[in-house]
Amino acid sequence: MKDSSEYLKKRAFYDSLLTIYGRKPVLEALEDPSLPVHKLHLANSNRRDQLISRMEMLAAEREVEIAHWDRKGLSRISKNSRQDQGVALDLALPHYGTCEAFLRQQQGDNEKKPYELLALDGITNPQNLGMIIRSACAGGMDGIILPRKGCAQVDPLVIKASTGTLFKTRILRCETLADALEDFRKAGARVCGLSSHAPMTLAEVTGEASTIFVLGNETHGVSDAVSRQCSELLRIPMHNHVESLNVAVTAALISFRRQL
């Protein structure tokens, strides 16, 4: 049975919700009129101080719904009871969604222009994740595939490291990266891993076909399951016996390779 257009529209909206937490990130988001805010969540146990009052005032001005929760309820929303500081905020970001929805949109696109994505496999350092997002946004990448498990999650450190570019970058969520990459390969995309022994260099990659560049864990690299989904291997030429680069630097080189 085919899903109705109304159901798909509703599902796409909820897939677009990004929940952030922490008093400073939430306040800054409420103060930014360009960010589409859906709902403000507050813990009943919050002391009504100047920051909370300011959030409530901004939400009222923007006609944003405010939901009050006990601590357990709020922790289910934020998914980080230790650091949420009693506040969370749902943002309805047009570029935030799922790999499944992205592929469905591509299949329905008559022009089917080639796209370029970064796929993150086990990137656990929030600083690195934020800098990768910043480079992808500035370099004009079409998005980042971010698994729900195994990678650093979007938190105040990531938002800070991305310097706000998180809200401008297409983030595609998936449950398992290997399975998502398999779906992209079946849809015609090439999946490129990085290897110092690869015959092809990064500079030789053209934009004629949809391409996904896989970036692995800061210490262990790309997992075996994800490696098996790579259809091609690329290398970044390096001198002076340097073996590897920081993953955020690699992301910048990929993102800007045709811009300079």
C-alpha positions, 0 to 999 in steps of 0.5 A: 500500500502506497503512503498518501501524500499527506502522510509523507508530508507530515513525516517529512516535517517531523524528520526535519525537526532538529532538537537542540538543548542547553540555555545558550544555544536555545536562547541564541536560536530563539534570537535568530529570526531566520531559524524556523522554531517549532516548539520550546521545551522547559523543565518545571524545575527550572528556576525562573531566572532572567534567561528563562524569562527571556526565552519565554518572552521570545517564544511568545513574540514568535508565537512558538508553543511552549511545553513544560515537562518534569525532568524525566520528560525533558530528558526524553526530549533532549536525550542528554539530561546531564547537559540540557540545563532544563531547556530544549528547542525543536527547529524545523530545518528545511535541510534536515532530514533522512537519507530515505527522503533524500533518495526519494526526492532524487528519484522524483527529480526529472533533471537528476543533477549529480550530488556530492555528499560526505558520509561520516563513519564513527566521527566521535569528536564534537569539534571535528564534527562541527568543523566538518559541517562548517567546511561542507557548508562553505565548500558547497557540498550537497549534504552530510550523511550522519548516522544516529549512532556511533557518531558525535551527536548534535550538541552545543559543542558541535553547534559552536564548532560549526559557527552556526553553519549547522543550520544551513547544511543539509544533514541526512540521518540514517540508522546504519551507515553501511545500509544507507550507502548500499541504498545510495549505490543501488540508486547509482551513486559512487561511494569513495573511500580514502586510502594512501595506496589508491591509484586515483587521486582526489583531484581526478574525481569529476562531478559528472556522477553523484558521489559520496566521500566516506570519512572514518573514525579519527583513530580507527578509520573506516569500519569494515562494514562501510569499507565493503560499500565503497566502490572506489578508493582515492588518495590525497597526495602527501609529502615528507612521509606524512601518512594521514590528515585530521579528518576535519582537514580531509573534509575541507580538502574534499569540499573545496577541491574544485573551488580554488 
